[in-house]
Amino acid sequence: MTAQQDLRSSPDTADVVPRETGAPPGPGMPAQWWRSAVIYQIYPRSFHDSTGDGVGDLPGITARLGALQELGVDAIWLSPFMTSPQKDAGYDVADYCDVDPIFGTLADFDALLERAHGFGIRVIVDLVPNHSSDQHLWFQQALAAAPGSPERARYIFREGRGEQGEQPPNNWQSIFGGPAWTRITETDGTPGQWYLHLFDSSQPDFDWSQEEVKEEFRRILRFWLDRGVDGFRVDVAHGLVKDQDFPDYTPDVDAASMGGEETPAPYFEQTAVHEIYRDWRLVLEEYPGDRALCGEAWVSSVAKAALWVRPDEMHQTFNFQYLETPWEAEQLRGVIDDSLYAFNAVGAPSTWVLSNHDVVRHATRLSLTGENPQGTGIGPAHPGLPDRETGLARARAATALMLALPGSAYIYQGEELGLDEVHDLPDAARQDPTWFRTAGERFGRDGCRVPLPWAGEAENFGFSSGGTPWLPQPERWEDLSRDVQRADPDSTLSLYRRMLALRAEHDLGLGEVRWLPGAEDAVLMFSNQDLTVLANTGTKPVALPAGHQVLLATAPLAGSQVPADCTVWLQRHAG
Ligand code: NOJ
């Protein structure tokens, strides 16, 4: 079968034969798979809806796993699908050991896992240990119990300041806007204590100094490990432990940020948080196979991020410095060097990531001008909105740079289609708590969470039949739909497939970056394994190095010239 024919085969799973149906990856799969894996983030509510209610679900994912095998990913990470009132799209968990009915059942999860493993795809689930939902049994018990009770001790309840306790215990602000404390009414009807929530008021923070909390999370880890998951993405991994003095604190950076300050906030990066991951590592090591932890820690440098992946802690942590680096050669080279150095020093792989469900999609972000703090989002009138063509060209080039780097790379669903940020959602459609808690001042993250287009001519672009997608899809996505792109060898989807195939074939994930001399200022040029990679971040075309054949180019080359916003992968001519 030619590559062209292969691209045109059916998108359904029916034509894809699982490699080892029912068998977990293991035999034949590389040990320490997470060192070089390409991990695809699935945001379940926006992937594929099998029930027609407008919200994606687990059976919808299972039915479409063939598309991910075809893409060539090694693993998937599922954003939360556990029981939740969905105040923060599932990052508010009411029961950590069950599936929310909008996503399906535990049996659906088991079927998904089995099918993914049959395809040789590992499965990482999202764990949210910093806070639960206010609908969690423990929080409901805490509300019903008295101040000072063991039930209250699982969360962070404090007396207020002021004569009547009418002021919050300190001045901390929620990441989503507004105060980080909410006052409760005690069971006798009197105004009572305050509880801490770094995020929405429906997301009370656990008190991780309590042994009962630690034991509960060991139980939760084992629950999913027993089911066969390959690891966990750990939400707000730099949170959990708070400075026990609870000092007042005003961040230097925009309050929307998840952290990343030189001097950490008293609720982030506390030394004792590392004890928790040392403990979890031991839990993972009780299990056979190669299970991994990946931390979501927004910190101010890769050197700090590397603290999460010391040999007895997590296996990976997200490299948000890389995500936050503009499309500019010198800065990119700097962050690549810093990352390789910092992670190497602790024996961990670097990870690379450009998009996720919390940031403006990189097909838009990399060509935005002006400020765009993480989590703030962009709206219809954002100054400096790029034209889509430039955005897409940069996204393709930036991804080709990222996927040529050694380590593990994260892909966010839809970026393989070149999807842009939906900055023009109607206000009435927005659902992110950030939007509500800031009275519309910050748009939040809905624009990167719009359901995927599977089929250009189908109802809801094939995302859902019958239902109204939970966020409206823009008409402009018709041409970006997966079926349209499968039929086009020059599409972004075809480019991703080729990049992932070449990355695996040349073992780039386990290679090494060697910078090559002679590159112009706006150009990055390095070798990894037997490939030469050239990324042109400038505004003018540059010449291809002599003696090479082009394996891949993210934009059409004009003879031997690499245009602006283009990355090429080259191989030296034999002889
Ligand atoms: C980080 C998650 O990625 C984000 O989506 C969520 O809102 C916060 N943590 C709170 O759980």
Residues whose N, C-alpha, C, O or C-beta is under 5 A from the ligand:
A	BS01	NOJ	D88 Y91 F199 D235 V236 D358
